Amino acid sequence: MLIPAIVSAVRQVIGTQAGPVALHEPRLAGREALYTQQCIDTGWVSSVGSFVDRFERELAAFTGARHAIVTVNGTAALHVALLLAGVKAGDEVIIPALTFVATANAVTYCGATPHLADSDELTLGLDAHKLEAHLHEIVGPPADDAGSSQPRAGQSHACINRVTGRRIAAVVPMHAFGHPADIDALRRVCERYALPMVEDAAESLGSLYRGRHTGTFGMLGVLSFNGNKIITTGGGGAILTDDAALASRAKHLTTTARAAHAWRIEHDAVGFNYRLPNLNAALGCAQLEQLPGFIDAKRRLASRYAQVFDAVPGVRFVAEPPESRSNYWLNTLLLDVGEAEQLPALLAALHGAGILARPAWTPMHQLPMYEQCPRMDLSVAESVAQRIVNLPSSVGLELAR
Ligand SMILES: *Cc1c(COP(=O)(O)O)cnc(C)c1O
């Protein structure tokens, strides 16, 4: 009875429109055509232009980050953010097992190894307590537990995984489906182990934790403007930071590390061609103007889902965690543990009814290229990955009502 009850609850929310209902569609209902036409009219379509500068300024203002550096996509932003946080070849970087593959791939691009950590069933983000216990086990007590605040002779500050012998270089919390992870607790763990935190906020543009924007708590944060995110530039991403030196380094590295000179073409490092073209930034400026309305629409859609699923036993609608205000990028249903085996049939039934729902990502350690990664117990990530259903969440479902 669970499956028909879920299909009918989703229908109550999204209506009986004909044709399949996508998981997430962009909404280009503002000045997108006007701004991109300006790029075409002026010839500023490529890697520099006024929309790039404006988009960076407006992203910084919107998120409260001091600096925003836009990039060709979110994965590229994450790659450079990790390099700037000091991740080097041979290091390990803690990431959630339950994330989009780009988080792990960006670590790999640095020559480092993802070290997979478990999720918290409430936030679907990294479990801070489990992470701390795991670090205690593989690294030892944090410096401030060693009985003295002085580093002992011969002991470096490096955080070494005693099992693999590799340095743990950073922690990357990810705000799953837009819901803020338990960021204060994670930040405390990072501070105790002197680990830089780089937030994968690709999904959480517009989400706040204790009133502050996600992606602004770590040394660096990363956004994505891929076609399926809350706003899109076609493809795009951004690095957020409060640190002026990191910001200028980020700009430098993402623009082929070219030395400033009127005509000489010189580069002082192996940089990346990770610039966001002006054409894409023009889309971004138009999308950002609509973002407050998108967030309102998504929150209204989420509260309608929450209401109908309140009456459906066997499932929990994933609500924003305490102390948080979520952008509800994707609406998520979590089947009760006893109902997990119904997931394949449920997804088939939803698709049969024209509702293009999706399961969670396959956890990283179940992908062939990451199955050998060091990891902690991942029982929560494994369990929730078998019970998550993401429901149609386009802004247009609400704004078109
Ligand atoms: C979308 C996404 C990214 C990467 O963004 P792209 O712009 O697609 O490269 C990274 N991490 C997470 C969690 C994402 O959802």
The ligand as a Tripos MOL2 file, in Angstrom:
@<TRIPOS>MOLECULE
LIG
   15    15     1     0     0
SMALL
NO_CHARGES

@<TRIPOS>ATOM
      1 C1         26.7750   19.6080   -8.6600 C.3       1 LIG1
      2 C2         27.7180   19.1920   -7.6360 C.ar      1 LIG1
      3 C3         29.1040   19.3930   -7.7630 C.ar      1 LIG1
      4 C4         29.8120   19.8060   -9.0120 C.3       1 LIG1
      5 O1         29.3120   20.7980   -9.7310 O.3       1 LIG1
      6 P1         29.4530   20.8490  -11.3290 P.3       1 LIG1
      7 O2         29.1520   22.2850  -11.5740 O.co2     1 LIG1
      8 O3         28.4300   19.9220  -11.8930 O.co2     1 LIG1
      9 O4         30.8490   20.4890  -11.6990 O.co2     1 LIG1
     10 C5         29.9250   19.0750   -6.6890 C.ar      1 LIG1
     11 N1         29.4280   18.5500   -5.5730 N.ar      1 LIG1
     12 C6         28.1060   18.3240   -5.4080 C.ar      1 LIG1
     13 C7         27.6310   17.7730   -4.1220 C.3       1 LIG1
     14 C8         27.2110   18.6160   -6.4470 C.ar      1 LIG1
     15 O5         25.9160   18.3500   -6.2710 O.3       1 LIG1
@<TRIPOS>BOND
     1     1     2 1
     2     2     3 ar
     3     2    14 ar
     4     3     4 1
     5     3    10 ar
     6     4     5 1
     7     5     6 1
     8     6     7 2
     9     6     8 1
    10     6     9 1
    11    10    11 ar
    12    11    12 ar
    13    12    13 1
    14    12    14 ar
    15    14    15 1
@<TRIPOS>SUBSTRUCTURE
     1 LIG1         1 GROUP 0 **** ****
